[in-house]
Amino acid sequence: MTMLHFYKYQGAGNDFVVFDNRSGAIHHQEPSWIQGICDRRFGVGADGLILLQSHPDFDFEMVYYNADGQPSSMCGNGGRCAVAFAKKLGIIRNETTFLAVDGPHYAHCSEEGSWVNLQMIDVSVLERDGEAWVLNTGSPHYVSSVQNLSQLDVYNGGKAIRYNNTYAEKGINVNFIEEKDTGYAVRTYERGVEDETLACGTGVTAVALAMAKEKNLIGTHNTPISVRGGVLNVRFTFDGTTFTNVFLEGPATLVFEGDIQY
């Protein structure tokens, strides 16, 4: 058995097991191994697993798996945690361009590395599903306004939408939102985790853009969004057609590190 050193990071409660795989020693196409590490009772416990790998054209590459052991689309909070980890390793200083599954991402972080602003993809396609919005911010999202969000059964409500006839095959992340005086409150059911998470970075990004589209908020805006694990901010510019300069901003914190058998 080989012992692997791991790091546990969280961004507003969205938590990840992170490995430095620049050597390529971890052969990570092993769903059962990833599931075991992410298991909250028998493993380290996390919403997903991140491998930081070398890339000839970028500061690093982020490879991300959901807790179910399957490769995932983009994870916004995971990307921010990967940037904080790269800073800890000395790969970057305060800014970077790295490669993720949905393409290159620019990011910059605070001097101590605990606050990371991550540029997300541009978005121009927003569709309606009844009263809800559907859009892709690196991952597919369903955005639905509700009342009494704190009392909502997010697990069953989100699961019903994620597995309905429209979305069952590919899956979708389901965000329930309620407008507040200072922005929005959001709770998210995540595919791949198949449960509610304390935060979802691509999810809060989708919420900010969908609500700006609904209200036709032309120009540059900041949208604070409360999630169960804290507060995130989404900054963007909207010209009426396309969202550009989209940034997901928030904390990225090292929780602990340790060794695990491989």
N, C-alpha and C positions, 0 to 999 in steps of 0.2 A: 504493500500500500504506500502511495505517495501522499505526503501532507501538502496541502495547498493553503497559502495564506489568502484570506479574504478580508474584505472591508464591508461594513454595513453602513449605508448612507440613507438619508431620508430628505425629501423635499416637501414640506408642509404635510408630513405624515405618509406620503407616498414613498414606500421603502424598497430598497434594492440591495442585493448581495453583489458586490463588485469585485472583479478579479483583474489583475495586471497580467494580460496574456500576450505581451509584446514578444515573448520568446516562442509563442505558438505551441507551448507544451500541453495546453488544455484542448483536447479534442471534444468540442462542445456539442456535437450533434447527437446528444444522448438525452432524450426527453425525460426518461425515468430519473436520471441523475439530477437534472435541473428541478424536476418536481420535488425530489427529496430534499434538496437544499432549501427550496422556497417553502416547504411545509412548516407551518407554525408550531407543530407539536413534535415532529420527529427530525426537523432540520433547523437551519438558522432562522428561517421565516422571512418572507418578503413577498411583495407584489410582483417582482420580476428579478431577472439576473442580467447583469451587464458585464461584458468583456471589453476591456480597453486593449486594442491591438494596434500594431504598427501599420502605417500606410505610406507608400513612397511619395504621395502627392499632398498629404495633409498632416497636420500635427499628430493625429491619431484617428483610428476608426472605432466607432462604438457599435458593438454587436449586442442586440437586445433580445431576450426571451421572456415571454410571459410566464407566470407561475405554473401554467399547465405544461410547460416544457416545450412549447411550440414557438418558432420564430415569430416576432411581432412586427407590426408597423411601427411608426415613430412613437417614442415615449418622450414627452416634453420634460417632465420632471426627472426622468432618467437621464436625459441629455444634460440637464443642468447639473445633476450629481456627477456625471462623467467628467464634466469640465472641472468641477471642484476637485475631483480625484486626480485629474491630469495635473492640476496645479500642485497638489500635495506631492506628487511624484517628481515634480520639477520639470515636466515636459513642456509646460507653458508658464508664462508669467501672468499677465492680467487679461490677455485676450487670445483668441484662437480661432482657427477654422478647422473643423473636423468633419469626417464623413459618417453619416448615418444611413439607415435603409432608404430614406426618402431624399437623399442627396446631401450636398455640403451644407453646413450650418456655421454661422459666425456667432461667437459669444464673447462676452467680457465679464469679468468678475471683480469683486472687491479685493482689496489688498490682502486680506486674510483668507479670501477664497470662500467665505460662507454665504455670500450673496451673488447669484449668477443671473445675468440677463442673456437669454438665448433667442436668437433670431429664428423665427419659424418660416415656413414656406408662404409664398404669396397665395391668396385665395380669391377666386373670381366666380366660382360656381357654388351657389347656395340654392337649394331646392326646398319645396314645401312637401310635407307629408301631413295632410290635414292642417291643423294649426301649428304643427311642429316644423322646425327647420332641420334640414339634413345637409351636412357639408363635411369636407375632408380637410383637416388641418395637419396632415401627416398621418393621421388615423381617422377613420370614419366616425362621425358623431351625429346623434339625434338629440335635438334640443327642444325641451318642452317646458312651457311656463305652467306653474302650479300654484296653489294656495296651501298654506299650512305645511310648508316644506319640512319643518322639524318633525312633524307627525307622520310623514309619508312612509309607506312600506316600499322603500327603494329596491330592496332585493327582489320581491315578487313583481313589482311594477316594471322594473328594468328588465328582468328576465323575460317577462311576457312580450316585451317589444323586441328584445334581442333575438328571441327564438320564434317570432311570428313568420308568416309565409314570405314576407318581403325581405327579411334580414337573416333568416336562420342559416342559410348556406355560408355566407361570408362573415356574418356577425356584424354588430355595430355597438358602439359605446353609447349609453343612454344617460343624458344629463337632464335632471329636473331642476328648474331654477325658480327663484322668487326674487323680485326686485326689492331692493332695500334703499334707504336714504343715501347710503354711501356706495352703492353699486349693486351687486347681485350676490345672493347666496346660492350655492350649487351643491348638489349631491349627485354622485355618478356611480352607475353600475358599469363595470368594465368587463368586456369580453376577454377571455384568456385568464382572467382572475375568477370570473363568473361569480362576482359578488360586488358589493359596494366597497369602494376604497376611500381613504381619508382625503385624497386629492387626485386629480387627473389633469396634467398639464395641457395636453392637446384638447381636453374637454373644456377647461376654463377658457382656452383660446377660442374654441368654437362658440362658446356662449357669448363672449365679448363681441365677436364678429357678427353673429346672428342677430344680436340685439341692436347693433349699429346699423345693420342692413334694414331691420324692421323699422327703426326710427329715422333712417336716412341721415345718419350722422356724418356728414361730409367733413373732411379735414383730419387733423391729427388729434387723437384722444388717448387718455389713460382710463382704464376700467379696473377698479379694485374689485376682487371677487373673494368672498369668504367661502372656505371649504371646511370640512370637519377638522382638518389638521392645521388650519391657520388661514393666512391671507396671501393671495397671489395677485399680481398685477399684469394686465395685458395692455400693451401700448401698440398703436397701429395708425396708419394713414389710409383713409378711404376716399376715393375720387368719385364714388357713386357706382363704380363698376368693379374695381379690383382693390383688395386690401394688400398694401405693401408695408415694408418696414415693420412687420409684425414681431413684437418681442414678448416673450413670456419671462416674467421677472419674479424672483423670490428666493427664499433661503435654500441652501443645499448643505447639509450638515453630516459630518462623520459621527456615527453613533458609537461604534466599537469595531474592533478587528480581532481576528483569531485564526485558527487553523482548522482545516477539515480534511478528512480522508478522501482520496480520489482513487 
